[in-house]
Amino acid sequence: MTAGEPAAVRFSDILAAAERLRGIAHRTPVVTSTTLDERTGAHAFVKCENLQRMGAFKFRGAYNCIEQLDEEQRRRGVVTFSSGNHAQGVALASRLLGARATIVMPQDAPRSKVDATRGYGAEIVFYTRGEGDRTAIALRIAEERGATLVAPYDDERVIAGQGTAALELLEDAGPLDAIIVPVGGAGLLAGTAIAAAGVDGRIGVWGVEPEAGNDVQRSLAAGRRIAIPVPQTIADGMQTESPGELTFPLVQRYARGVVTVSDDELRAAMRFAFERMKLVFEPSGAAALAALLFGKIDLAGKRVGVIASGGNVDADRYADLIRR
């Protein structure tokens, strides 16, 4: 691969990842809502990755990556950095595959995500967000221990694993005009866009970011990766400062675009999912639904896939968020 060329993630990689995950990852349900369709004018199909193992789509990419390591690499262990969902995905996948996991997490990570990560048997190394460099810390640990870095999104195996959610969505929902996807580091968006292109190149794939953290949207407008300060948003899973080196060119090539939603719109989407669909989404997991509910993309009369990426949120915080 030459400089500037999209990372070598192909539709065949996503198909191979689907085989590795078969019988391991949950085939999460795709649900519909008459009220949602009436509110939006679209025919929506919601892929409930909040019901995935460990509560988010991140398990897919983590398992697909670690499963491909050899026995010696697993013995030496894996290292990653994450505010929560990728941490849990790596921790659970490592436990299932017999690998030692070390996770670099910010001090302000949600307590439920910290507790779950520990519960899966991972060691946690904390840093202060905005001060410590989580990537540098993880790389130092990996070098000291001879461990393998499992990046949250900038890894071809992780991207391919994330794309399996869209593959299942298309198999279960049938033909779609568009798919809407939450965006942090853009691994899910990249994987989804490649999967959609492999099934039907006419499908428009859109990413959704919080207004305060629109680094991917800005980067697409500039034609290069833009870095921003740590976003101040309720969507803790979307507090990335820049799109990935591998994911960005894939998004440029395969995705239709990126839109933004406000924190209030995320809260409203969470409340709608709870009251009308009986589903619990974390703020990041509700982003695609929020974009559809608030008309960020013109999808009236279209068949639309909505990936609800996760449901890991503390009960007290969840109640506070939807109350407001």
Backbone hydrogen bonds in HBPLUS format (Angstrom, degrees):
<---DONOR---> <-ACCEPTOR-->    atom                        ^
c    i                          cat <-CA-CA->   ^        H-A-AA   ^      H-
h    n   atom  resd res      DA  || num        DHA   H-A  angle D-A-AA Bond
n    s   type  num  typ     dist DA aas  dist angle  dist       angle   num
A0005-GLU N   A0002-THR O   3.07 MM   3  5.57 161.5  2.11 135.1 137.7     1
A0009-VAL N   A0007-ALA O   2.75 MM   2  5.70 137.1  1.93 109.7  95.8     2
A0013-ASP N   A0010-ARG O   2.90 MM   3  5.24 133.7  2.11 105.6 118.4     3
A0014-ILE N   A0010-ARG O   3.36 MM   4  6.88 146.7  2.47 146.4 155.1     4
A0014-ILE N   A0011-PHE O   3.08 MM   3  5.19 122.3  2.42  97.7 111.9     5
A0015-LEU N   A0011-PHE O   3.03 MM   4  6.41 155.0  2.09 150.8 158.0     6
A0016-ALA N   A0012-SER O   2.96 MM   4  6.16 153.8  2.03 141.3 148.3     7
A0017-ALA N   A0013-ASP O   2.91 MM   4  6.12 151.2  1.99 140.8 148.9     8
A0018-ALA N   A0014-ILE O   2.94 MM   4  6.17 151.4  2.03 145.3 152.7     9
A0019-GLU N   A0015-LEU O   3.24 MM   4  6.60 145.0  2.37 140.8 148.9    10
A0020-ARG N   A0016-ALA O   3.13 MM   4  6.52 153.9  2.20 146.3 153.2    11
A0021-LEU N   A0017-ALA O   2.96 MM   4  6.20 148.6  2.06 149.8 158.7    12
A0022-ARG N   A0018-ALA O   3.01 MM   4  6.00 118.2  2.41 134.4 148.7    13
A0022-ARG N   A0019-GLU O   3.31 MM   3  5.11 145.4  2.43  93.3 103.0    14
A0024-ILE N   A0021-LEU O   2.84 MM   3  5.05 160.9  1.88 127.9 131.5    15
A0025-ALA N   A0021-LEU O   2.97 MM   4  5.35 154.0  2.04 138.9 147.0    16
A0048-CYS N   A0029-PRO O   3.00 MM  19  5.74 174.9  2.01 178.9 177.9    17
A0031-VAL N   A0046-VAL O   2.88 MM  15  5.15 156.4  1.94 143.3 142.8    18
A0046-VAL N   A0031-VAL O   2.83 MM  15  5.15 169.4  1.84 160.9 158.1    19
A0037-ASP N   A0033-SER O   3.00 MM   4  6.30 160.9  2.04 151.9 156.8    20
A0038-GLU N   A0034-THR O   2.89 MM   4  6.13 156.5  1.94 149.1 155.8    21
A0039-ARG N   A0035-THR O   2.89 MM   4  6.07 153.5  1.96 147.4 154.6    22
A0040-THR N   A0036-LEU O   3.05 MM   4  6.15 148.0  2.16 147.1 154.8    23
A0041-GLY N   A0037-ASP O   2.75 MM   4  5.39 146.2  1.86 147.4 154.1    24
A0301-GLY N   A0041-GLY O   2.68 MM 260  5.80 172.4  1.69 136.8 139.3    25
A0043-HIS N   A0302-LYS O   2.85 MM 259  6.07 173.5  1.85 162.0 161.8    26
A0304-VAL N   A0043-HIS O   2.91 MM 261  6.03 159.6  1.95 140.3 146.9    27
A0045-PHE N   A0304-VAL O   2.78 MM 259  6.12 148.4  1.88 163.6 167.8    28
A0306-VAL N   A0045-PHE O   2.83 MM 261  5.97 159.7  1.87 151.8 150.6    29
A0047-LYS N   A0306-VAL O   2.77 MM 259  6.04 156.9  1.83 153.7 161.8    30
A0049-GLU N   A0047-LYS O   3.08 MM   2  6.06 129.3  2.35 109.1  94.6    31
A0308-ALA N   A0047-LYS O   2.97 MM 261  5.85 159.3  2.01 149.2 156.0    32
A0051-LEU N   A0048-CYS O   3.11 MM   3  5.81 164.9  2.13 114.1 118.9    33
A0049-GLU N   A0308-ALA O   2.96 MM 259  5.63 130.2  2.22 146.6 161.1    34
A0052-GLN N   A0049-GLU O   3.14 MM   3  4.91 162.9  2.17 102.2 104.0    35
A0055-GLY N   A0052-GLN O   2.78 MM   3  4.95 151.3  1.86 129.9 130.6    36
A0311-GLY N   A0055-GLY O   2.95 MM 256  5.57 154.8  2.02 161.8 167.5    37
A0057-PHE N   A0309-SER O   3.08 MM 252  5.66 153.9  2.15 158.9 162.4    38
A0060-ARG N   A0057-PHE O   2.94 MM   3  5.82 148.1  2.05 129.0 134.9    39
A0062-ALA N   A0058-LYS O   3.19 MM   4  6.33 170.2  2.20 157.2 160.3    40
A0063-TYR N   A0059-PHE O   2.96 MM   4  5.94 168.2  1.97 150.2 153.8    41
A0064-ASN N   A0060-ARG O   3.04 MM   4  6.15 163.6  2.07 148.7 153.9    42
A0065-CYS N   A0061-GLY O   3.05 MM   4  6.14 147.3  2.16 142.8 150.8    43
A0066-ILE N   A0062-ALA O   3.00 MM   4  6.20 178.9  2.00 159.0 158.8    44
A0067-GLU N   A0063-TYR O   2.88 MM   4  5.73 158.2  1.92 150.6 156.5    45
A0068-GLN N   A0065-CYS O   3.15 MM   3  5.61 144.5  2.28 107.5 116.9    46
A0069-LEU N   A0066-ILE O   3.08 MM   3  5.34 164.8  2.11 110.7 115.6    47
A0074-ARG N   A0070-ASP O   3.01 MM   4  6.33 158.0  2.06 156.2 162.8    48
A0075-ARG N   A0071-GLU O   2.96 MM   4  6.16 149.8  2.05 142.8 151.5    49
A0076-ARG N   A0072-GLU O   3.04 MM   4  6.32 153.0  2.11 147.5 153.8    50
A0077-GLY N   A0073-GLN O   3.04 MM   4  6.27 131.2  2.29 136.9 150.1    51
A0148-THR N   A0077-GLY O   2.98 MM  71  6.44 159.2  2.03 144.9 147.0    52
A0078-VAL N   A0100-ARG O   2.72 MM  22  6.15 157.0  1.77 168.6 176.8    53
A0102-THR N   A0078-VAL O   2.97 MM  24  6.37 148.6  2.07 148.9 159.0    54
A0079-VAL N   A0148-THR O   2.86 MM  69  6.06 151.3  1.95 146.6 148.7    55
A0150-VAL N   A0079-VAL O   2.86 MM  71  6.07 162.1  1.89 160.9 165.2    56
A0080-THR N   A0102-THR O   3.07 MM  22  6.61 147.3  2.18 157.0 166.5    57
A0104-VAL N   A0080-THR O   2.81 MM  24  6.15 163.6  1.84 147.6 153.2    58
A0082-SER N   A0104-VAL O   2.96 MM  22  6.38 154.2  2.03 160.4 165.9    59
A0088-GLN N   A0084-GLY O   2.97 MM   4  6.21 156.2  2.03 148.6 153.7    60
A0089-GLY N   A0085-ASN O   2.90 MM   4  6.15 156.5  1.95 146.5 153.8    61
A0090-VAL N   A0086-HIS O   2.86 MM   4  6.03 165.6  1.88 155.1 157.3    62
A0091-ALA N   A0087-ALA O   2.92 MM   4  6.07 159.8  1.96 146.6 153.2    63
A0092-LEU N   A0088-GLN O   2.88 MM   4  6.01 167.5  1.89 152.1 154.9    64
A0093-ALA N   A0089-GLY O   2.95 MM   4  6.00 166.7  1.97 148.0 152.4    65
A0094-SER N   A0090-VAL O   2.84 MM   4  5.84 157.0  1.90 145.8 152.6    66
A0095-ARG N   A0091-ALA O   3.07 MM   4  6.27 154.1  2.14 142.1 148.8    67
A0096-LEU N   A0092-LEU O   2.99 MM   4  6.28 161.6  2.03 154.8 159.4    68
A0097-LEU N   A0093-ALA O   2.96 MM   4  6.12 142.3  2.11 143.5 153.9    69
A0098-GLY N   A0094-SER O   2.84 MM   4  5.74 107.9  2.36 142.9 157.2    70
A0099-ALA N   A0094-SER O   2.83 MM   5  4.62 164.0  1.85 136.8 139.3    71
A0123-GLU N   A0101-ALA O   2.97 MM  22  6.32 167.7  1.98 156.6 155.8    72
A0103-ILE N   A0123-GLU O   2.75 MM  20  6.14 164.2  1.78 164.0 168.8    73
A0125-VAL N   A0103-ILE O   2.78 MM  22  6.04 163.0  1.81 154.8 157.5    74
A0105-MET N   A0125-VAL O   2.93 MM  20  6.20 149.5  2.03 141.3 151.2    75
A0127-TYR N   A0105-MET O   3.00 MM  22  6.29 136.2  2.20 145.9 152.7    76
A0109-ALA N   A0106-PRO O   3.10 MM   3  5.41 160.2  2.14 118.5 118.0    77
A0107-GLN N   A0127-TYR O   2.78 MM  20  5.77 137.4  1.96 163.9 167.6    78
A0113-LYS N   A0110-PRO O   2.97 MM   3  5.42 127.6  2.26 108.7 121.9    79
A0114-VAL N   A0110-PRO O   3.08 MM   4  6.45 153.9  2.15 152.8 161.0    80
A0115-ASP N   A0111-ARG O   2.87 MM   4  6.06 171.3  1.88 158.4 160.4    81
A0116-ALA N   A0112-SER O   3.00 MM   4  6.07 154.5  2.07 136.6 143.9    82
A0117-THR N   A0113-LYS O   3.00 MM   4  6.07 156.6  2.05 140.5 146.8    83
A0118-ARG N   A0114-VAL O   3.03 MM   4  6.32 163.7  2.06 154.7 158.5    84
A0119-GLY N   A0115-ASP O   2.83 MM   4  5.99 150.5  1.92 141.8 151.4    85
A0120-TYR N   A0116-ALA O   3.06 MM   4  6.37 132.2  2.30 143.8 154.2    86
A0120-TYR N   A0117-THR O   3.27 MM   3  5.36 138.0  2.46  97.0 107.6    87
A0122-ALA N   A0117-THR O   3.42 MM   5  6.06 161.4  2.46 151.9 147.6    88
A0121-GLY N   A0118-ARG O   2.80 MM   3  5.16 157.6  1.85 113.6 119.7    89
A0131-GLU N   A0128-THR O   3.00 MM   3  5.51 158.6  2.05 134.7 138.1    90
A0132-GLY N   A0128-THR O   2.98 MM   4  5.55 153.3  2.06 150.9 159.1    91
A0137-ILE N   A0133-ASP O   2.97 MM   4  6.25 157.5  2.03 155.9 162.9    92
A0138-ALA N   A0134-ARG O   2.98 MM   4  6.15 164.8  2.00 147.9 151.8    93
A0139-LEU N   A0135-THR O   2.90 MM   4  6.11 160.7  1.94 152.1 157.7    94
A0140-ARG N   A0136-ALA O   2.95 MM   4  6.08 152.9  2.02 143.7 150.9    95
A0141-ILE N   A0137-ILE O   3.05 MM   4  6.33 163.1  2.08 152.3 156.2    96
A0142-ALA N   A0138-ALA O   2.92 MM   4  6.12 161.3  1.95 149.5 155.2    97
A0143-GLU N   A0139-LEU O   2.93 MM   4  6.12 155.7  1.99 145.4 151.5    98
A0144-GLU N   A0140-ARG O   2.95 MM   4  6.16 163.3  1.98 152.2 156.7    99
A0145-ARG N   A0141-ILE O   3.01 MM   4  6.12 152.6  2.08 150.7 157.3   100
A0146-GLY N   A0142-ALA O   2.82 MM   4  5.51 119.9  2.18 138.9 152.0   101
A0147-ALA N   A0142-ALA O   2.90 MM   5  4.48 134.5  2.11 129.6 136.6   102
A0158-VAL N   A0155-ASP O   3.07 MM   3  5.23 118.9  2.46 101.2 116.1   103
A0159-ILE N   A0155-ASP O   2.93 MM   4  6.21 168.3  1.95 164.0 167.0   104
A0160-ALA N   A0156-GLU O   2.98 MM   4  6.14 162.0  2.02 145.6 150.5   105
A0161-GLY N   A0157-ARG O   3.06 MM   4  6.21 155.7  2.12 139.4 145.9   106
A0162-GLN N   A0158-VAL O   2.99 MM   4  6.30 158.4  2.04 155.2 160.4   107
A0163-GLY N   A0159-ILE O   3.12 MM   4  6.39 145.3  2.25 145.6 154.9   108
A0164-THR N   A0161-GLY O   3.15 MM   3  5.61 159.3  2.19 110.6 116.9   109
A0165-ALA N   A0162-GLN O   3.29 MM   3  6.13 160.4  2.33 121.4 124.7   110
A0167-LEU N   A0163-GLY O   3.21 MM   4  6.52 152.8  2.29 144.0 152.1   111
A0168-GLU N   A0164-THR O   3.03 MM   4  6.23 161.1  2.07 147.4 150.4   112
A0169-LEU N   A0165-ALA O   3.00 MM   4  6.22 158.1  2.04 144.1 150.9   113
A0170-LEU N   A0166-ALA O   2.93 MM   4  6.14 161.0  1.97 153.1 156.2   114
A0171-GLU N   A0167-LEU O   3.06 MM   4  6.29 149.0  2.16 143.0 152.0   115
A0172-ASP N   A0168-GLU O   2.90 MM   4  6.08 155.5  1.96 155.5 161.5   116
A0173-ALA N   A0169-LEU O   2.81 MM   4  5.78 161.2  1.84 152.9 158.5   117
A0174-GLY N   A0170-LEU O   3.14 MM   4  5.32 142.5  2.28 123.3 131.5   118
A0177-ASP N   A0303-ARG O   2.78 MM 126  5.32 160.1  1.82 144.6 151.5   119
A0204-GLY N   A0177-ASP O   2.99 MM  27  6.33 170.1  2.00 143.0 141.1   120
A0178-ALA N   A0303-ARG O   3.35 MM 125  6.76 151.3  2.44 154.2 156.5   121
A0305-GLY N   A0178-ALA O   2.81 MM 127  6.18 167.6  1.82 150.4 152.9   122
A0179-ILE N   A0204-GLY O   2.93 MM  25  6.39 148.5  2.03 149.4 154.2   123
A0206-TRP N   A0179-ILE O   2.88 MM  27  6.27 165.3  1.90 165.5 170.6   124
A0180-ILE N   A0305-GLY O   2.81 MM 125  6.20 155.6  1.87 153.3 159.1   125
A0307-ILE N   A0180-ILE O   3.08 MM 127  6.33 174.1  2.08 171.8 173.0   126
A0181-VAL N   A0206-TRP O   2.86 MM  25  6.16 151.4  1.94 156.6 166.2   127
A0208-VAL N   A0181-VAL O   2.83 MM  27  6.05 129.9  2.09 154.3 158.0   128
A0183-VAL N   A0208-VAL O   2.86 MM  25  5.47 142.2  2.00 160.0 148.6   129
A0190-ALA N   A0186-ALA O   2.93 MM   4  5.90 161.2  1.97 138.2 143.9   130
A0191-GLY N   A0187-GLY O   2.96 MM   4  6.06 169.2  1.98 146.7 150.2   131
A0192-THR N   A0188-LEU O   2.84 MM   4  5.86 158.8  1.88 147.1 153.7   132
A0193-ALA N   A0189-LEU O   2.91 MM   4  6.00 162.0  1.94 148.8 153.8   133
A0194-ILE N   A0190-ALA O   3.02 MM   4  6.24 156.4  2.08 151.2 157.2   134
A0195-ALA N   A0191-GLY O   2.98 MM   4  6.13 160.3  2.02 145.9 151.8   135
A0196-ALA N   A0192-THR O   2.85 MM   4  6.04 163.6  1.87 153.7 158.2   136
A0197-ALA N   A0193-ALA O   2.98 MM   4  6.09 159.7  2.02 141.4 147.1   137
A0198-GLY N   A0194-ILE O   2.98 MM   4  6.16 146.7  2.09 143.3 152.2   138
A0199-VAL N   A0195-ALA O   3.10 MM   4  6.40 137.4  2.29 143.3 154.2   139
A0199-VAL N   A0196-ALA O   3.14 MM   3  5.19 129.7  2.40  96.4 109.5   140
A0200-ASP N   A0196-ALA O   2.75 MM   4  5.85 175.7  1.75 165.3 166.4   141
A0203-ILE N   A0200-ASP O   3.12 MM   3  5.99 175.7  2.12 130.1 131.5   142
A0256-ARG N   A0205-VAL O   2.74 MM  51  5.36 161.8  1.77 151.6 157.5   143
A0207-GLY N   A0257-GLY O   2.93 MM  50  6.33 163.2  1.96 149.2 154.2   144
A0259-VAL N   A0207-GLY O   2.91 MM  52  6.31 159.5  1.95 152.6 152.0   145
A0209-GLU N   A0259-VAL O   2.91 MM  50  6.35 158.1  1.96 153.5 159.9   146
A0261-VAL N   A0209-GLU O   2.92 MM  52  6.39 141.8  2.07 151.7 163.4   147
A0213-GLY N   A0210-PRO O   2.90 MM   3  5.22 155.5  1.96 111.9 120.1   148
A0211-GLU N   A0261-VAL O   2.82 MM  50  5.48 143.5  1.96 146.3 145.0   149
A0218-ARG N   A0214-ASN O   3.00 MM   4  6.19 164.2  2.03 151.1 155.6   150
A0219-SER N   A0215-ASP O   2.94 MM   4  5.98 150.0  2.03 137.0 145.9   151
A0220-LEU N   A0216-VAL O   2.90 MM   4  6.13 157.6  1.95 153.3 158.3   152
A0221-ALA N   A0217-GLN O   3.11 MM   4  6.37 156.5  2.16 145.5 151.8   153
A0222-ALA N   A0218-ARG O   2.96 MM   4  6.17 147.8  2.06 145.5 154.4   154
A0223-GLY N   A0219-SER O   2.80 MM   4  5.82 130.6  2.04 142.9 156.3   155
A0224-ARG N   A0219-SER O   3.20 MM   5  5.22 133.9  2.42 143.6 147.6   156
A0228-ILE N   A0241-GLU O   2.84 MM  13  5.03 150.8  1.93 139.6 149.5   157
A0236-ASP N   A0234-ILE O   3.03 MM   2  5.75 122.5  2.37 110.6  94.5   158
A0238-MET N   A0235-ALA O   2.92 MM   3  5.48 163.1  1.95 121.0 125.2   159
A0248-PHE N   A0244-GLY O   3.00 MM   4  5.63 161.6  2.04 136.4 141.2   160
A0251-VAL N   A0247-THR O   2.91 MM   4  6.18 154.6  1.97 157.5 165.3   161
A0252-GLN N   A0248-PHE O   2.87 MM   4  6.17 163.3  1.90 157.6 162.4   162
A0253-ARG N   A0249-PRO O   3.03 MM   4  6.12 150.8  2.11 137.1 144.3   163
A0254-TYR N   A0250-LEU O   2.86 MM   4  5.94 164.6  1.88 154.5 158.3   164
A0255-ALA N   A0251-VAL O   2.99 MM   4  5.01 150.7  2.08 128.0 137.1   165
A0266-LEU N   A0262-SER O   3.00 MM   4  6.36 146.5  2.11 145.0 154.6   166
A0267-ARG N   A0263-ASP O   2.95 MM   4  6.28 157.1  2.01 148.9 154.6   167
A0268-ALA N   A0264-ASP O   2.95 MM   4  6.20 158.8  2.00 144.9 150.6   168
A0269-ALA N   A0265-GLU O   2.98 MM   4  6.14 153.1  2.06 142.3 149.2   169
A0270-MET N   A0266-LEU O   2.95 MM   4  6.20 158.0  2.00 150.9 156.8   170
A0271-ARG N   A0267-ARG O   2.94 MM   4  6.20 158.9  1.98 151.5 157.2   171
A0272-PHE N   A0268-ALA O   2.85 MM   4  6.07 156.3  1.91 146.1 153.1   172
A0273-ALA N   A0269-ALA O   2.91 MM   4  6.10 165.6  1.93 151.9 155.4   173
A0274-PHE N   A0270-MET O   3.04 MM   4  6.26 152.6  2.12 143.7 151.2   174
A0275-GLU N   A0271-ARG O   2.82 MM   4  5.99 175.7  1.83 159.5 160.6   175
A0276-ARG N   A0272-PHE O   2.83 MM   4  5.56 163.7  1.85 150.2 155.9   176
A0277-MET N   A0273-ALA O   3.09 MM   4  4.86 137.3  2.28 112.9 123.6   177
A0279-LEU N   A0273-ALA O   2.93 MM   6  5.23 169.5  1.94 124.8 128.0   178
A0282-GLU N   A0310-GLY O   3.17 MM  28  6.06 166.4  2.19 124.5 128.0   179
A0285-GLY N   A0282-GLU O   2.99 MM   3  5.06 111.4  2.48 100.0 117.1   180
A0286-ALA N   A0282-GLU O   3.07 MM   4  6.30 126.7  2.37 151.0 165.6   181
A0286-ALA N   A0283-PRO O   3.15 MM   3  5.27 144.5  2.28 100.5 110.7   182
A0287-ALA N   A0284-SER O   3.21 MM   3  5.47 168.3  2.23 112.4 115.8   183
A0290-ALA N   A0286-ALA O   2.89 MM   4  6.09 156.1  1.94 155.3 162.9   184
A0291-ALA N   A0287-ALA O   2.99 MM   4  6.30 154.7  2.06 150.4 156.6   185
A0292-LEU N   A0288-ALA O   3.16 MM   4  6.46 152.3  2.24 145.1 151.9   186
A0293-LEU N   A0289-LEU O   2.87 MM   4  6.10 168.9  1.88 158.3 161.3   187
A0294-PHE N   A0290-ALA O   2.96 MM   4  6.00 156.3  2.02 150.7 155.9   188
A0296-LYS N   A0291-ALA O   2.97 MM   5  5.09 165.4  1.99 156.1 157.3   189
A0295-GLY N   A0292-LEU O   3.29 MM   3  5.31 166.7  2.31 108.5 109.0   190
A0302-LYS N   A0299-LEU O   2.99 MM   3  5.30 156.1  2.05 138.2 136.3   191
A0318-TYR N   A0314-ASP O   2.83 MM   4  5.96 159.7  1.87 154.5 161.0   192
A0319-ALA N   A0315-ALA O   2.98 MM   4  6.18 163.9  2.01 150.4 153.9   193
A0320-ASP N   A0316-ASP O   3.05 MM   4  6.25 155.8  2.11 144.5 151.1   194
A0321-LEU N   A0317-ARG O   2.87 MM   4  6.06 159.0  1.91 152.9 158.5   195
A0322-ILE N   A0318-TYR O   3.05 MM   4  6.29 171.4  2.06 161.6 161.6   196
A0323-ARG N   A0319-ALA O   3.04 MM   4  5.95 139.4  2.21 137.1 148.1   197
A0324-ARG N   A0320-ASP O   3.30 MM   4  6.46 144.6  2.44 141.1 147.8   198
